[in-house]
Amino acid sequence: MAVIKLNYTKNRQKAKASLRYMVHRLGREAQRLTRTLFAESGEVDKRAGYELMDKAFRGSVFFRMIFTPDPAREDSASARTLCRRGGSPRAGRSLARKSKVTASP
């Protein structure tokens, strides 16, 4: 699995719109899918993502990472682990340092 895109915003509304799109975007054959979100605690729903954004400190940075799995070798268990690690505050601070932006604690 490779990261093909990493970007960020400080705008909560743009971050929420991005979350909505990720959860509800169309599948390969134009069917409507609801994708699962993951946090350190396991699976979460879209409302939990909104709550995290609403509770974030003013000036927080919201990252969006896009992964592209290899369909032939896709391993959903390792994808969940990777997503959990990517969603942690520690990982966010690490990404912020590498991107030269400031992330809240």
LOTORGU-175479 format. One record per residue (C-alpha): x, y, z; residue in three letters. Coordinates in nm, 4 decimals, always signed. Example, Ala and Ser with C-alpha at 12.3 -4.5 7.8 and 13.67 -1.06 7.14 Angstrom:
BEGIN
        u        v        w rest
  +1.2300  -0.4500  +0.7800  ALA
  +1.3670  -0.1060  +0.7140  SER
//
This chain:
BEGIN
        u        v        w rest
  +0.0000  +0.0000  +0.0000  MET
  +0.1407  +0.3402  -0.0955  ALA
  +0.0447  +0.6949  -0.0045  VAL
  -0.0217  +0.8749  -0.3271  ILE
  -0.1464  +1.2040  -0.1864  LYS
  -0.1040  +1.3925  +0.1392  LEU
  -0.2522  +1.7358  +0.1915  ASN
  -0.3951  +1.9422  +0.4727  TYR
  -0.6297  +2.2267  +0.5581  THR
  -0.7012  +2.4405  +0.8605  LYS
  -1.0602  +2.4953  +0.7441  ASN
  -1.3046  +2.2722  +0.9372  ARG
  -1.5756  +2.2935  +0.6717  GLN
  -1.3378  +2.1777  +0.3985  LYS
  -1.2170  +1.8943  +0.6234  ALA
  -1.5781  +1.7857  +0.6891  LYS
  -1.6596  +1.8001  +0.3180  ALA
  -1.3565  +1.5828  +0.2480  SER
  -1.4684  +1.3327  +0.5135  LEU
  -1.8208  +1.3201  +0.3643  ARG
  -1.6767  +1.2572  +0.0190  TYR
  -1.4455  +0.9808  +0.1410  MET
  -1.7257  +0.8012  +0.3235  VAL
  -1.9870  +0.8268  +0.0465  HIS
  -1.8000  +0.8441  -0.2845  ARG
  -1.9117  +0.6105  -0.5600  LEU
  -1.7508  +0.2691  -0.6026  GLY
  -1.5821  +0.1304  -0.9134  ARG
  -1.9083  +0.0487  -1.0822  GLU
  -2.0856  +0.3734  -0.9836  ALA
  -2.2689  +0.2101  -0.6938  GLN
  -2.3187  +0.4061  -0.3708  ARG
  -2.0971  +0.2726  -0.0909  LEU
  -2.0545  +0.3679  +0.2729  THR
  -1.6920  +0.3216  +0.3674  ARG
  -1.5695  +0.2414  +0.7165  THR
  -1.3624  +0.4917  +0.9105  LEU
  -1.1005  +0.3880  +1.1640  PHE
  -0.9577  +0.5537  +1.4721  ALA
  -0.7244  +0.4295  +1.7434  GLU
  -1.0255  +0.2784  +1.9193  SER
  -1.1377  +0.0848  +1.6094  GLY
  -1.4207  +0.1495  +1.3651  GLU
  -1.6015  +0.4833  +1.3948  VAL
  -1.8802  +0.6554  +1.2057  ASP
  -1.8869  +0.9881  +1.0240  LYS
  -2.0381  +1.1690  +1.3246  ARG
  -1.7376  +1.0699  +1.5373  ALA
  -1.5122  +1.2292  +1.2754  GLY
  -1.7193  +1.5475  +1.2843  TYR
  -1.7011  +1.5536  +1.6651  GLU
  -1.3219  +1.5237  +1.6552  LEU
  -1.3066  +1.8153  +1.4132  MET
  -1.5462  +2.0242  +1.6217  ASP
  -1.3442  +1.9612  +1.9403  LYS
  -1.0077  +2.0368  +1.7789  ALA
  -0.8260  +2.3457  +1.8986  PHE
  -0.8507  +2.6645  +1.6973  ARG
  -0.5789  +2.6618  +1.4310  GLY
  -0.5656  +2.2805  +1.4137  SER
  -0.4426  +2.1186  +1.0964  VAL
  -0.6577  +1.8483  +0.9338  PHE
  -0.4651  +1.6028  +0.7171  PHE
  -0.6050  +1.3967  +0.4320  ARG
  -0.4126  +1.0908  +0.3198  MET
  -0.5103  +0.8935  +0.0125  ILE
  -0.3870  +0.5355  -0.0133  PHE
  -0.3919  +0.3147  -0.3183  THR
  -0.3961  -0.0574  -0.2428  PRO
  -0.2703  -0.3204  -0.4809  ASP
  -0.5940  -0.5077  -0.5675  PRO
  -0.4097  -0.8378  -0.6119  ALA
  -0.2346  -0.8206  -0.2754  ARG
  -0.4740  -0.6064  -0.0727  GLU
  -0.4637  -0.6947  +0.2957  ASP
  -0.7519  -0.5281  +0.4812  SER
  -0.6079  -0.6145  +0.8252  ALA
  -0.2831  -0.4295  +0.7560  SER
  -0.4800  -0.1449  +0.5978  ALA
  -0.6764  -0.1037  +0.9235  ARG
  -0.3522  -0.1021  +1.1230  THR
  -0.2024  +0.1577  +0.8934  LEU
  -0.5138  +0.3747  +0.9156  CYS
  -0.5143  +0.3528  +1.2946  ARG
  -0.1512  +0.4612  +1.3084  ARG
  -0.2152  +0.7379  +1.0575  GLY
  -0.5017  +0.8713  +1.2677  GLY
  -0.3101  +0.9001  +1.5935  SER
  -0.2110  +1.2381  +1.7411  PRO
  +0.1536  +1.1260  +1.7386  ARG
  +0.1357  +1.0455  +1.3669  ALA
  -0.0322  +1.3803  +1.3024  GLY
  +0.2509  +1.5670  +1.4755  ARG
  +0.5047  +1.3645  +1.2776  SER
  +0.3269  +1.4488  +0.9510  LEU
  +0.3113  +1.8130  +1.0543  ALA
  +0.6880  +1.8230  +1.1159  ARG
  +0.7561  +1.6629  +0.7796  LYS
  +0.5118  +1.9021  +0.6100  SER
  +0.6460  +2.2045  +0.8037  LYS
  +0.3071  +2.2996  +0.9496  VAL
  +0.2035  +2.3196  +1.3150  THR
  -0.0329  +2.0573  +1.4545  ALA
  -0.2165  +2.0942  +1.7844  SER
  -0.1424  +1.8470  +2.0683  PRO
//
